[in-house]
Amino acid sequence: MDRAEVIFIVLALLLLASGMQAWTSWLEHQRRTKALDVMKAAYEAGREPPPELFEQVEAEPYAMLGLSKRPWGEAIVFGGVGVGFWIAYATGAGDDRQQSFLIVAALMTIFAIVCAALAFFRPGQRPRDGQ
């Protein structure tokens, strides 16, 4: 692999990871917008909207409890960036920057593993009432 191919692969992985995160954020925005529209229609009809809609509009479902959402998106982004830097490290054949690629690749991999572990095990989370 020559340098141009490595740069292309790293940029492609970065764009893919960023695009996946953007898609997830857009879907979350659409879900909240629809919940707000239903709430608005209920208020205009003189009824109280269901409490489930208020939970959908919250920025973070567990924010009022001091807990956060599961970081799956962050694990994917860090993993994608890590893979790109591992490829750059593997194809660096004696380059001066090869050690820098190794350090960044290792850090991104560690961050991805930690985020995946936090998302999977969800430490400190308590089950919600009624679920």
Secondary structure, DSSP 8 states (H G I E B T S, - for coil): --HHHHHHHHHHHHHHHHHHHHHHHHHHHHHHHHHHHHHHHHHHTT----HHHHHHHSSSTTGGGT-----HHHHHHHHHHHHHHHHHHHT-TT-TTHHHHHHHHHHHHHHHHHHHHHHHH-TT----TT-
